[in-house]
Amino acid sequence: MLTPSTVPTDPCTVPSLDAVQAEAAARNALARARDEAAQIARLARLAVRQRKTLAVLARTVGGARTGELHALRWEAFGPGFETVYLPRGKTNDAPDHLGIREDHRPFLHAWWSEWGRPTSGAVFPLLTGDGAGTDAKGARNSYAQGLRRDLQRAFEWATKEGIEAPTKGSDRWRELFATDHPTSKRVDFHSFRRGFVSGLVRGGISEQQSMAMANHRTSTVHRGYARTAMGGAG
């Protein structure tokens, strides 16, 4: 009597070894493509959140230099992100002990949680390349184009939602934010520092005090920033 194990097999219904291997290779390639797509999406999301956190810190800690933000480590923050010791590498001064606005702390907490709530290490590590996850200081990363894209999306969203925005339309935002003007420079992360110094001038803060707050060593450099507030490009 024939049993399933003794029934002759039709060779036409059995896939060849080459076909099996090809199918396995196709499945593996699809899995890799999905993994790569997920990684790209995660890096894009991280990059946006990184720029947002950098912008928040640039605003909250007195117009910090981008290099100073890159040098920040998690050990520099006090409990609850209430304070931070900001390194002053360009002037080799002692770190400034600064308070962090309460409404800015959730952004830092979210970024900290994104990285697994570390107790040490770089706050803004490199996201890609051989040094991914390490200190980005000195890597010459530029976030300017990404920041301008973020601003464009913000204004497009504000216009769509009916919120009054300073500009409408891609041509107009590009003119305002991506081009140097006689009284302003195109937007980049250094704009937060220029804006900080300009705000001190407009607020009537003395030159000596505003220089100390901006960590400027010379009045010539400081006045170059201050000219923006007085109608010059700076």
C-alpha positions as CSV (number, residue, x, y, z in Angstrom):
1,M,0.0,0.0,0.0
2,L,1.2,3.4,-0.9
3,T,1.8,5.8,2.0
4,P,2.5,9.6,1.7
5,S,6.2,8.8,2.1
6,T,6.2,6.4,-0.8
7,V,4.0,8.3,-3.2
8,P,6.2,9.4,-6.2
9,T,6.9,13.1,-6.2
10,D,6.3,15.1,-9.3
11,P,9.6,16.8,-10.0
12,C,7.7,19.6,-11.7
13,T,6.1,20.6,-8.4
14,V,9.3,20.7,-6.4
15,P,11.1,24.1,-6.5
16,S,14.7,24.1,-7.5
17,L,17.4,25.0,-5.0
18,D,18.1,28.1,-7.1
19,A,14.5,29.2,-6.7
20,V,14.5,28.6,-3.0
21,Q,17.6,30.6,-2.6
22,A,16.3,33.4,-4.8
23,E,13.1,33.6,-2.7
24,A,15.1,33.7,0.5
25,A,17.3,36.4,-0.9
26,A,14.3,38.5,-1.9
27,R,12.8,38.2,1.6
28,N,16.1,39.2,3.2
29,A,16.4,42.2,0.8
30,L,12.9,43.3,1.6
31,A,13.6,43.0,5.4
32,R,16.8,45.1,5.0
33,A,14.9,47.7,3.0
34,R,12.3,48.0,5.7
35,D,14.9,48.3,8.4
36,E,16.8,51.0,6.4
37,A,13.5,52.9,5.8
38,A,12.7,52.7,9.5
39,Q,16.2,53.9,10.4
40,I,16.0,56.8,7.9
41,A,12.6,57.8,9.3
42,R,14.0,57.7,12.9
43,L,17.1,59.8,12.0
44,A,14.8,62.4,10.3
45,R,12.7,62.6,13.4
46,L,15.7,62.8,15.6
47,A,17.2,65.6,13.4
48,V,14.1,67.7,13.8
49,R,13.9,67.1,17.5
50,Q,17.6,67.9,17.8
51,R,17.2,71.3,16.0
52,K,14.2,72.0,18.2
53,T,16.1,71.3,21.4
54,L,19.1,73.3,20.1
55,A,16.9,76.2,19.4
56,V,15.3,76.0,22.8
57,L,18.7,76.0,24.6
58,A,20.0,78.8,22.4
59,R,17.0,80.9,23.6
60,T,17.1,79.9,27.2
61,V,20.8,80.2,28.1
62,G,21.6,83.7,26.8
63,G,22.4,83.4,23.2
64,A,24.9,80.5,23.5
65,R,27.3,79.8,20.7
66,T,26.5,76.7,18.7
67,G,29.9,75.3,19.6
68,E,29.1,75.7,23.3
69,L,25.8,73.8,22.9
70,H,27.7,71.0,21.1
71,A,30.1,70.8,24.0
72,L,27.2,70.4,26.5
73,R,27.1,67.1,28.5
74,W,24.3,65.7,30.5
75,E,26.3,66.1,33.7
76,A,26.1,69.9,33.3
77,F,22.3,69.9,34.1
78,G,20.9,70.3,37.5
79,P,17.9,68.3,38.8
80,G,14.8,68.7,36.8
81,F,16.7,70.6,34.1
82,E,16.3,73.8,36.3
83,T,19.9,74.9,35.7
84,V,22.9,74.2,33.5
85,Y,26.6,74.9,33.5
86,L,27.3,76.3,30.0
87,P,30.9,75.8,28.8
88,R,32.6,78.8,27.4
89,G,35.3,77.2,25.3
90,K,35.9,80.1,22.9
91,T,37.0,82.4,25.7
92,N,38.3,79.6,28.0
93,D,36.2,81.2,30.8
94,A,34.7,79.2,33.6
95,P,31.3,77.7,32.7
96,D,28.3,80.0,33.4
97,H,25.8,78.6,35.9
98,L,22.4,79.6,34.3
99,G,18.8,79.0,35.0
100,I,16.5,77.3,32.5
101,R,13.0,78.6,31.9
102,E,10.3,76.4,33.2
103,D,8.4,76.2,29.9
104,H,11.6,75.1,28.1
105,R,12.4,72.2,30.4
106,P,9.9,69.7,28.8
107,F,11.8,69.9,25.5
108,L,15.1,69.0,27.3
109,H,13.3,66.2,29.2
110,A,11.9,64.8,25.9
111,W,15.3,64.8,24.3
112,W,16.9,63.2,27.3
113,S,14.2,60.5,27.2
114,E,14.8,59.9,23.5
115,W,18.4,58.9,24.4
116,G,17.4,56.6,27.2
117,R,17.8,59.1,30.1
118,P,21.6,59.0,30.2
119,T,23.6,60.4,33.2
120,S,26.6,61.4,31.2
121,G,27.8,61.9,27.6
122,A,27.1,64.4,24.8
123,V,23.7,66.1,24.8
124,F,23.9,66.5,21.0
125,P,25.8,63.6,19.6
126,L,26.4,62.9,15.9
127,L,23.4,61.2,14.4
128,T,25.2,59.6,11.4
129,G,28.6,58.5,10.2
130,D,31.4,56.6,11.8
131,G,31.1,58.8,15.0
132,A,27.4,58.4,15.4
133,G,26.4,58.7,19.1
134,T,29.6,60.6,20.0
135,D,30.3,64.2,20.7
136,A,29.5,66.4,17.8
137,K,31.8,69.3,18.9
138,G,34.2,70.2,16.2
139,A,32.3,68.2,13.5
140,R,31.4,71.4,11.7
141,N,27.8,70.3,11.4
142,S,25.5,72.9,9.9
143,Y,21.8,73.0,10.9
144,A,21.0,76.2,9.0
145,Q,19.2,74.6,6.0
146,G,17.2,72.3,8.3
147,L,16.3,75.3,10.5
148,R,15.0,77.3,7.6
149,R,13.0,74.3,6.4
150,D,11.5,74.0,9.9
151,L,10.5,77.7,9.8
152,Q,9.0,77.3,6.4
153,R,6.8,74.4,7.6
154,A,5.8,76.3,10.7
155,F,4.7,79.3,8.7
156,E,2.9,77.1,6.1
157,W,1.1,75.4,9.0
158,A,0.2,78.7,10.7
159,T,-1.2,80.0,7.4
160,K,-3.3,76.8,6.9
161,E,-4.6,77.0,10.5
162,G,-5.6,80.6,10.1
163,I,-2.9,81.9,12.5
164,E,-1.5,85.2,11.6
165,A,2.1,84.6,10.5
166,P,4.8,87.2,9.6
167,T,4.9,85.9,6.0
168,K,2.8,83.9,3.6
169,G,4.0,81.9,0.6
170,S,7.2,80.1,0.0
171,D,8.7,83.0,-2.0
172,R,8.1,85.5,0.8
173,W,9.5,83.3,3.6
174,R,12.6,82.5,1.4
175,E,13.2,86.2,0.9
176,L,13.0,86.9,4.6
177,F,14.8,84.0,6.1
178,A,17.2,82.6,3.5
179,T,18.7,85.9,2.2
180,D,21.0,88.5,3.7
181,H,19.6,92.0,4.0
182,P,21.0,95.4,4.8
183,T,19.5,95.2,8.3
184,S,19.6,91.5,8.9
185,K,21.3,88.2,8.0
186,R,19.8,85.0,6.8
187,V,18.5,82.7,9.5
188,D,20.9,80.2,11.1
189,F,21.4,79.1,14.6
190,H,23.7,82.0,15.2
191,S,20.6,84.2,14.7
192,F,19.6,83.3,18.2
193,R,22.8,84.8,19.6
194,R,22.5,87.9,17.4
195,G,18.9,88.3,18.6
196,F,20.0,87.9,22.2
197,V,22.6,90.7,21.9
198,S,20.1,92.9,20.0
199,G,17.6,92.4,22.7
200,L,20.1,93.5,25.3
201,V,20.8,96.7,23.3
202,R,17.1,97.5,22.8
203,G,16.5,96.8,26.5
204,G,19.0,99.5,27.5
205,I,21.5,97.2,29.1
206,S,24.9,98.8,29.4
207,E,27.6,97.7,27.0
208,Q,29.8,96.4,29.8
209,Q,27.0,94.3,31.3
210,S,25.7,93.0,27.9
211,M,29.3,92.0,26.9
212,A,29.5,89.9,30.1
213,M,26.2,88.3,29.4
214,A,27.1,87.5,25.8
215,N,30.6,86.4,26.8
216,H,32.2,88.8,24.5
217,R,35.8,89.8,25.2
218,T,36.1,92.9,22.9
219,S,33.7,95.8,22.4
220,T,34.5,95.8,18.7
221,V,33.0,92.3,18.3
222,H,30.1,93.2,20.6
223,R,29.2,96.3,18.7
224,G,29.2,94.3,15.5
225,Y,26.3,92.3,17.0
226,A,24.6,95.4,18.4
227,R,24.5,97.1,15.0
228,T,21.8,94.7,14.0
229,A,19.6,96.2,16.7
230,M,20.4,99.7,15.4
231,G,19.6,99.1,11.8
232,G,22.8,97.6,10.5
233,A,23.6,94.2,9.2
234,G,26.1,93.5,12.0
